[in-house]
């Protein structure tokens, strides 16, 4: 849980006369994050709509008073990175299948010519 407000006891402190002492909070679990207005005077807005209780998605802009906060869902970032890694692994496998003319044997060793050393 992350509490947003004007006073020092908040997790995210925003010093502004338009921010309530305890303005809003974001409550997260393994699958989602919920923004909740804590009965603030001036409200909480997402996409220009005043909200009391709203599930957040990556990239949401939360407006509190004159301040805009960009919500980044690290779960989404980790999923995208994992998906990109999976795509890279697939590309590598496809490249290996296409590369039949190289000098690498089934064990992953390359053939090399061995010359005689001079004494």
N, C-alpha and C positions, 0 to 999 in steps of 0.2 A: 504494500500500500504506500502511495506517495501523496502526502497532503500538501496542497498549494495554498498559500495565503500571505498576509502582510506581516505577521508577527514571527519572531525568531524561532518559535517552537515548531514551525512547519518544516517539512522536508525540502520544499522549494519555496524560498521566501522572495516575494516581489513587493518592494516597498513603493506603494502607490496609493493615493487617496481613493482610487476606484476599486481597490482590492479589499475584500473583507478579511477580518482577522484569520478566519479559516474558510477559505472561499470554495475550494473544490478538492476532490481526491481522485486518484486513479488506483483502482483495485485490479490486480492481475493474478491470474493463475496460469497453469501450463498451456492453456489454449486461447485465452482472450484477455483483453483489458477493458474495463468499464470506467468511464468518466462519470462522476457524480457531483452535482452541485450541492454544496453544504448549506443551502438556504441563504446564499449570498444576496446582497442588495442589488448588485448590477448584473448578475447572471453569468452564464458560461455559454459560449457560442461555438458551433461547429458548422462550417459551410453557411455562415450567416443566419443560422437557425438557433434560437435559444433552446438549450437542452437541460434537462434535470438528471437524466440517466441515459447514457449513450455508450454503446460498444464502439471502441476505437478501431480504426484500421490504419495500417502503415501509411504515413503521408498526411493524415488528418492535421489540419491547422486548428488549434484550440485558441479562441480569443477570450481573454479574461481582462476586463478593463481595456486599457490601451495596448495591452501586450498580446503578442501572438506567439504561441508555442507550437513547434512542429513535433508531432508525435512520430517516433520511429520505433517500430516493433522489431526488436532484435531477433525474435523467433522467426520472423519473415526473412530477415537478412541471413540468418543461419541456414534456413531452408533453401534460399536462392543460391547461396554459396555451395551447399551440398549438391543441389541440382546441377550447378555449373561444373563441379568436380566430376559428377557422374557423366555429364556430356563430354568432358575432356577425356575421361577413361574410355568412353565409347569411340571417340575420334582416334585415340591411340590404337585401340584394337583394330579399327578399320584400316588405319595406316599400315599396321603390321601385316594384315591380310593382303593388302595391295602390293606390298614390298616383297615379292617372291624372288627377285633377281639378286638379292644381297648374298653375301658370303657367310651368313650366320647359320649355324646348324641348329637342330632342334633343342639343344641344351643352352642356347644363347651364346655360344662361343663363336668368335669369328675365325675363319681360316686365315692363316698368315704364312708367308714363305719364310723358311728358316734358312739363313745363309751360313756358310762355313766361316768361322773366325780365323783370322790370321794369327800366327804365333810369333 
